[in-house]
């Protein structure tokens, strides 16, 4: 695939509740049906996207995929999955297109760049575009407005224009593998309801967050809270060890007390405390520190845009930026315990 060789500069990559939804309200203007989304396009086959596509295939969807990494495309081609050389070709073959990309700039390029999803101008084949990337709410809203001005090539009922949902996920690679992601969705509530079968083939929870951009806003706020809690747990565990308390013991205290949180009971940053956590695998895999720094930067920028004072966001961003500059950008973000708090700068 010539375009893959020409553009192989960057591989798209990139975490027991009931379904949370709001009542369906029929629209007098247009109606949505999940049966209209049988052919699914997926763009961005990194650590998350690769696994999400596998779950779509298992659910029986007809899938066409694209990534600028030729090797990952070959893996899907060898499995009998349709591969396309450009995002536009994916759009032409799909009723709905899902994107899972590293940053806002990548999403904008895939939508509006050369051979992008909107390359065909004002006419668009897909009924629905879903962006599951973690990007800033402003970009989500601008792209949604652009998409809404397009016209569908094939019209059904009173649905004349395509719709975009911002639907980032939480749960990481392990949840993507297991199909237990949580989707935070912003945009049309009718489109959200129609897309639920798609979401639930890749995850177990969906939360409707309201207007366009609110899904993206929810995700950066979630990751902000996750980063700050990881720093707090790491700092407390490092202090406890320095005061003579074993990390296992202090973790038991946290998880039986008011300090309990995801960073203590599911993703503990101290090696050996939790066998399944990245910290016990030399911080390999999981959610890369560079991605946490990126998400914190999105949160900081969003706060600045609205004049919100967020001192913990700034402090967390400073810490993770330093962690990346010190050469730990590819390690799981929980490595902040070892490389920032414990003083053991091991590679």
Secondary structure, DSSP 8 states (H G I E B T S, - for coil): -HHHHHHTT------------------SS----GGG--EEEEE--SHHHHHHHHHHHHTT-EEEEE-S-HHHHHHHHHTT-EE-SSHHHHHHT-SEEEE--SSHHHHHHHHHSTT-TTTTTTEES-SEEEE-S---HHHHHHHHHHHHTSEESS-BTTB-S-EEEEEEEESHHHHHHHT-EEEEEES-HHHHHHHHHHHHHHEEEEEEEESTTHHHHHHHHHHHHHHHHHHHHHHHHHHHHHTT--HHHHHHHHHTSTT--HHHHTS--STTT-TTSGGGGTT-SSSBHHHHHHHHHHHHHHHHHHT---HHHHHHHHHHHHHIIIIITTSBGGGHIIIIIS-----
